Amino acid sequence: VGLLRSARAQVTTGFPRNSSLYFSFSLYIDTATVRNAFHVSPDVPGIFSYYSELTRNVNFSPVGGFAESTIYTVTIDTTLMSRSGHRLSVPYQVTFASGEY
């Protein structure tokens, strides 16, 4: 499995606090592996959504939004698997700073 894009996580500063993070993968994702493979630091509770069971896209929406003016690191580790049993080939990490509003 490879990460194709993270459309919303490309903003490195001033990331809108109530925005979701969107990730698109090369293969259909085993949605049961997403929660354990996904890490946000500092910790943010959130909801994962998928467009269907057969999806290549994962959306993470923080409950209550991201904290104001905070630097976040999101990591998706290699425990993420495709429906065909392939692991994410390398860990993916993105860092961004949330905005003031």
N, C-alpha and C positions, 0 to 999 in steps of 0.2 A: 504494500500500500504506500502510496506517496501522497503528500499534500500538494494539491494543485494551486490553491490560493486561499488567502485569508482576507477577503475583500474589505472587511470592516476594521481589521487590526493593522492596516497599513499607516494609519495616522499615529505618529509617535508622540506628539504633544497636543494638548487640548482636546483629547478624545471625549466626545459627548458622554456625560455621566449616565444618561438613560439609554444609551445605545447597546445593541447586542453585538456579540462577536460571531462571525460567520466563517466557517471553514468548509472547503470543498476538497474531496479526496479522489484519487484515481480509481478506486474500486468501491463497490457497495460495502458499507460499514456494518459490522455487527454492533448494533446499538447497545447491546448488553455490556460491551467493553468500554464504552465512552466515558462513563462517570469515573471509573477507576484510573483511566489513562489521562484525564484532564485535571490540571492543577492550576490554581490561581494564587499568587502570592503578592500582597497579603490576601488572606482568605476572604472570599466573597461568596455568599450563598447565591445559587442561581438555578435556573430551570433550563434543561436541554430540550430542544425541539428538533424534530425531523420532518421532512416533507412527506415521507412514507416509510414503511418498513424496508423497502428496497431503496435506500438512499445513499447518496455519496456526500450529502451535505449535513452539517451539524451547526446548530445555532445555539449559543449560550446567552441567556438573558439574565443579568444580575437582578436579584430581588431587591428592590429599593434603590437600584442604581449603584454605580461606583462612587466611592468617597471622593470628595472634592480635592483637587490638586494632589493626587496620590500617584506614585509610580507603581505600576503593576507589571508582573511577569506572568505570562501564561505559558505553560508547558503541556504539550501532548506527548506522552511517552510511548515507548514501543510496545506497551501492552494493548494498545488499540489494534483491533484486528478487523479484517474484512470478513464478509460472510463466507468466503471460501477458505478462511483459515490463515491468511497471510497477515503478518504483523506490519505495523508502520515501520518503514525501512530505517529511518533515523528519527530521533526525538526532534520535535519542532518547538521552537521557543520564540516568543515575541514579547517585547517590553514596550510599554506606552505610559504616558502620563494623562490622567483624567483632567478634564477642564474644571473651571471654577463653578459652572452652573449646571 
